[in-house]
Amino acid sequence: MNVEKGLINAIVYTEIHDELGPNPVYWSPSKLPENIRMLVGIKTVTILTGDQGITPESLLIIPFPSLRLKGLIRYFEREDETRRGGYARSAITFLFKEEDDIIFYKYMVYLKAPFNEVARKIIELENQQADCERIFEEIKLLGDSVSKLLEDYRSKEIAPHSREEFPEHRDKKIDKVDFKFKLVVLGDPGVGKTSIILRFSDNAFLRTYIPTMGVNITEKSIRVKKYVQIILWDIAGQSKFQTMRKHFYQGSEAIIFIFDLTNPISFNSIENWYNDVIKNMDKPLEMIGYILGNKSDLVDERKVQESEGLALAKELNLEYLETSALTGNNVEYVFFKIAEAIIDKHLEKTQK
């Protein structure tokens, strides 16, 4: 990855020692000046010491005025009895130009999943005392992934659609809606629910975000036989939202269950999500549903086979597809297929 030519200007991975201070141990490009590496390290330590030493759990954006850059920072914290306080800390910082900050701010929510996944892997490798090169390779892969995602999001901002997968379905403006339906998207945290919705909805109007309730609602209008408005409910997977989730199922005509093909735990959770829906919906047997195995682009990291996904879908009387929010593979296709199925169901009812 040539970070200098993309949205990401540089990457610095810093180990934070309570006594020795910041220690940059990996950086890209390899010729990144030492003064920049140390400035990044000092800034990461300053943030920790400035707030009673509490390690932030979310992504942060901080300015580097002297460089005319900003930094996207993700901190890592793991138990280590050899360190003061019983914890070891480190941080990954992505440097980018100040004028590009709108892309980072706007789409930072969609970067949480790849950062969280790499955080989990790095902590695991550190606990195993793995070779540093393995950790650095994970950081390189994260840089590639985030760079591609951001470039894709930026292209959506500055250019109209050039894709032709469904040319007959796209209209410059839809004045009349024949059908409107609610579609609920479910799955464990980090499987890519929000990224899939973004890939489909593109620049659609983001109506409502209610963080305290754990739901993100997005509208998208398309033409599939008829003019259809899809109301997508992206429901948070955290257990703390379990009570509220039950109310969000009501009124939905279709449900998508998403798991991560590289994460068997998320696959095993699909049946639990399905049972939760069946238990709390008024007419679950009429539900149109898909199981999506997401992150199909991560071929080498795949842990769940297509045959397993197909078998589960058959058992639950659902359809199965594999998608990639990164490349867009099958993302539009599944939403159009769901819209077609709902239209056919409505037309069948009116003809009876």
C-alpha positions in Angstrom: 0.0 0.0 0.0 1.4 3.4 -1.0 -0.2 5.4 1.8 1.3 8.7 0.5 -0.9 8.8 -2.6 -4.2 7.9 -1.0 -6.3 9.5 1.7 -4.0 8.1 4.3 -0.6 9.9 4.4 1.1 7.7 7.0 0.6 5.0 9.7 2.3 4.9 13.0 2.0 2.1 15.6 3.2 3.3 19.0 3.8 1.3 22.2 3.1 3.4 25.3 5.3 2.8 28.3 4.5 4.3 31.6 8.2 5.0 32.4 9.9 5.2 29.0 7.1 7.1 27.2 6.0 6.6 23.6 7.9 4.2 21.4 7.0 4.1 17.7 7.7 0.5 16.6 6.1 0.5 13.2 5.5 3.1 10.6 4.6 3.4 6.9 6.0 4.7 4.7 9.3 3.4 5.9 11.0 6.8 5.2 8.6 8.6 7.6 10.8 11.2 9.4 11.6 10.5 13.0 10.3 13.9 14.2 6.9 13.0 12.8 6.9 9.5 14.4 7.8 11.0 17.8 5.2 13.8 17.5 2.6 11.2 16.9 3.8 9.1 19.9 3.9 12.1 22.2 0.4 13.2 21.2 -1.0 9.7 21.9 0.5 9.8 25.4 -0.7 13.3 26.0 -4.3 12.2 25.4 -4.0 9.4 27.9 -2.3 11.5 30.6 -4.8 14.4 30.1 -7.8 12.3 31.0 -6.7 10.5 34.2 -5.0 7.8 32.2 -8.3 6.3 30.9 -7.9 4.5 27.6 -10.5 5.7 25.0 -12.5 2.8 23.6 -13.7 4.5 20.4 -11.9 6.0 17.4 -10.6 9.5 17.9 -9.6 12.3 15.5 -7.0 14.8 16.7 -5.2 17.6 14.9 -1.5 18.0 14.2 -1.4 21.7 13.3 2.4 21.9 12.7 2.1 19.1 10.0 -1.2 20.4 8.6 -2.5 16.9 9.2 -5.0 15.1 11.4 -4.8 11.7 13.0 -7.3 8.9 13.3 -6.3 7.0 16.5 -7.3 3.6 17.9 -6.0 2.7 21.3 -5.3 -0.9 22.5 -5.3 -2.0 26.1 -4.5 -5.5 27.4 -3.8 -7.1 30.7 -0.1 -7.3 31.6 1.0 -7.9 35.2 4.6 -6.7 34.3 3.3 -3.2 33.6 2.4 -0.5 36.1 -1.4 -0.7 36.8 -1.5 -4.2 35.3 -2.1 -3.0 31.7 -0.1 -2.5 28.5 -1.2 0.1 26.0 -0.5 0.9 22.4 -2.0 2.9 19.6 -2.4 3.0 15.8 -2.5 6.4 14.2 -3.5 7.1 10.6 -2.4 10.5 9.4 -4.4 12.4 6.8 -4.7 15.8 5.2 -6.8 18.4 7.1 -8.9 19.0 3.9 -9.9 15.4 3.8 -11.3 15.3 7.3 -14.9 15.4 6.1 -14.6 11.9 4.7 -13.1 10.6 7.9 -15.7 12.3 10.1 -18.6 11.3 7.9 -17.7 7.6 7.6 -15.8 7.0 10.8 -18.7 4.8 12.1 -18.1 2.4 9.3 -14.4 2.1 10.2 -15.2 0.7 13.7 -15.5 -2.9 12.6 -12.1 -3.3 10.8 -10.3 -1.4 13.7 -12.1 -3.5 16.3 -11.2 -6.7 14.5 -7.5 -5.8 14.2 -7.5 -4.7 17.9 -8.7 -8.1 18.8 -6.0 -9.8 16.7 -3.2 -7.6 17.9 -4.1 -8.2 21.6 -4.3 -11.9 21.0 -0.8 -11.9 19.3 0.7 -9.7 22.0 -0.6 -12.1 24.7 0.9 -15.0 22.7 4.2 -13.0 22.5 4.1 -13.5 18.8 6.8 -12.2 16.4 6.5 -8.4 15.8 6.3 -9.0 12.1 2.9 -10.8 12.5 1.5 -7.7 14.3 2.9 -5.4 11.7 1.3 -7.5 9.0 -2.1 -7.0 10.6 -1.5 -3.3 10.7 -0.6 -3.3 7.0 -3.8 -5.2 6.2 -5.8 -2.8 8.2 -4.2 0.1 6.3 -5.1 -1.5 3.0 -8.7 -2.2 4.1 -9.4 1.3 5.5 -7.7 3.0 2.5 -9.9 1.1 0.1 -13.1 1.8 2.1 -12.3 5.5 2.3 -11.5 5.8 -1.4 -14.7 4.1 -2.2 -16.7 6.5 0.1 -14.9 9.5 -1.4 -15.7 8.3 -4.9 -19.4 8.2 -3.9 -19.2 11.8 -2.8 -17.6 13.3 -5.9 -18.9 11.2 -8.7 -22.3 9.9 -9.9 -23.0 6.2 -10.2 -21.1 4.5 -13.0 -22.1 1.0 -12.1 -24.5 -0.8 -14.5 -25.5 -3.9 -12.6 -29.1 -2.8 -12.6 -29.4 0.0 -15.2 -33.1 -0.6 -15.7 -33.8 0.0 -12.0 -32.1 3.4 -11.6 -34.0 6.7 -12.0 -32.8 10.2 -11.5 -35.9 10.9 -9.4 -38.8 8.9 -8.1 -41.9 11.0 -7.5 -44.4 8.2 -6.9 -44.0 5.3 -4.5 -46.2 2.2 -5.1 -44.9 0.2 -2.2 -43.2 1.1 1.0 -41.9 -1.6 3.3 -39.8 -2.0 6.4 -36.7 -4.3 6.3 -34.8 -5.1 9.5 -31.1 -6.0 9.4 -29.8 -8.2 12.3 -26.5 -9.8 13.3 -23.7 -9.7 15.9 -21.6 -6.5 16.3 -18.8 -6.1 13.7 -20.3 -8.4 11.0 -20.8 -5.4 8.6 -24.5 -4.7 8.9 -24.0 -0.9 8.6 -21.4 -1.2 5.9 -23.7 -3.3 3.7 -26.5 -0.8 4.2 -24.2 2.1 3.2 -23.0 0.2 0.1 -26.7 -0.2 -1.0 -28.1 3.1 0.1 -25.1 5.2 -1.2 -26.1 8.8 -0.8 -29.6 8.1 0.4 -31.0 10.3 3.1 -30.1 9.2 6.6 -33.3 9.9 8.4 -32.7 9.0 12.0 -29.9 7.8 14.2 -30.8 7.0 17.8 -27.6 5.8 19.6 -29.3 5.4 23.0 -31.9 3.0 21.4 -29.4 1.3 19.1 -31.1 1.8 15.8 -30.1 3.4 12.6 -32.9 4.1 10.0 -32.2 4.7 6.3 -34.5 5.2 3.3 -33.8 4.1 -0.2 -36.2 4.4 -3.2 -35.7 2.1 -6.2 -37.7 0.8 -9.2 -38.2 -3.0 -9.4 -41.4 -3.7 -11.5 -42.9 -0.9 -9.3 -41.6 2.1 -7.4 -40.5 0.9 -4.0 -39.3 2.7 -0.9 -37.3 0.6 1.5 -37.0 1.6 5.1 -33.9 -0.1 6.5 -33.7 -0.6 10.2 -30.1 -1.3 11.2 -30.5 -2.7 14.7 -27.5 -2.8 17.1 -26.3 -6.2 18.1 -25.2 -5.4 21.6 -27.0 -7.3 24.3 -27.8 -4.1 26.2 -30.4 -3.3 23.4 -32.1 -6.6 23.6 -35.3 -5.3 25.3 -35.8 -2.5 22.7 -35.0 -4.7 19.7 -38.2 -6.7 20.3 -40.3 -3.6 19.5 -38.3 -2.8 16.3 -39.2 -6.1 14.7 -42.9 -5.3 14.5 -44.2 -4.2 11.1 -41.2 -5.5 9.1 -42.0 -7.4 5.9 -38.4 -8.7 5.4 -35.4 -9.5 7.6 -31.8 -9.9 6.7 -29.5 -11.9 9.1 -25.8 -11.2 8.6 -22.8 -13.0 9.8 -19.0 -12.7 9.2 -17.6 -15.5 7.1 -14.3 -15.2 9.0 -16.0 -15.4 12.4 -17.8 -18.7 13.2 -19.2 -17.3 16.5 -21.2 -14.8 14.4 -22.5 -17.6 12.2 -23.6 -19.7 15.3 -25.5 -16.6 16.5 -27.8 -16.5 13.5 -30.1 -19.2 14.9 -30.4 -17.2 18.1 -31.3 -14.1 16.1 -33.8 -16.0 14.1 -35.5 -17.5 17.3 -35.6 -14.0 18.8 -37.5 -12.7 15.8 -39.9 -15.7 15.7 -40.7 -15.2 19.4 -41.4 -11.5 19.1 -43.0 -11.0 15.7 -46.8 -11.2 15.2 -46.7 -13.2 11.9 -43.2 -14.6 11.6 -44.2 -17.3 9.1 -45.0 -14.7 6.5 -41.5 -13.2 6.8 -39.3 -12.9 3.7 -35.7 -13.5 4.9 -32.1 -13.9 3.8 -29.0 -15.0 5.6 -25.9 -13.1 4.3 -22.4 -14.4 4.8 -20.5 -11.1 4.6 -16.8 -10.4 4.0 -16.5 -12.8 1.1 -13.5 -10.8 -0.1 -11.4 -12.2 2.8 -10.8 -15.5 1.0 -7.7 -16.5 3.1 -9.4 -15.8 6.4 -12.6 -17.6 5.7 -13.8 -19.9 8.5 -17.5 -20.7 7.5 -18.1 -22.6 4.2 -20.8 -21.9 1.7 -22.3 -25.4 2.3 -22.8 -24.5 6.0 -24.6 -21.3 5.2 -26.8 -23.0 2.7 -27.7 -25.8 5.1 -28.7 -23.3 7.9 -30.8 -21.3 5.4 -32.6 -24.4 4.3 -33.2 -25.4 7.9 -34.7 -22.0 8.7 -36.6 -21.7 5.4 -34.5 -18.6 4.4 -32.5 -17.7 1.3 -28.7 -17.6 1.4 -26.1 -15.3 -0.3 -22.5 -14.3 0.3 -21.7 -10.7 0.1 -18.8 -8.2 0.4 -19.5 -4.7 1.6 -16.0 -3.8 0.5 -16.4 -4.9 -3.2 -20.2 -4.6 -3.4 -20.5 -8.2 -4.5 -24.2 -9.3 -4.2 -25.2 -6.4 -2.1 -27.5 -4.6 -4.5 -28.7 -8.0 -5.8 -30.1 -9.1 -2.5 -32.0 -5.9 -1.8 -33.6 -6.0 -5.3 -34.5 -9.7 -4.9 -36.2 -8.9 -1.5 -38.1 -6.0 -3.1 -39.2 -8.2 -6.0 -40.4 -10.9 -3.5 -42.4 -8.3 -1.5 -44.0 -6.9 -4.6 -45.0 -10.4 -5.7 -46.5 -11.1 -2.3 -48.6 -7.9 -2.4 -49.8 -8.6 -5.9 -50.7 -12.1 -5.0 -52.8 -10.9 -2.1 -54.7 -8.4 -4.2 -55.5 -11.0 -6.9 -57.1 -13.3 -4.4 
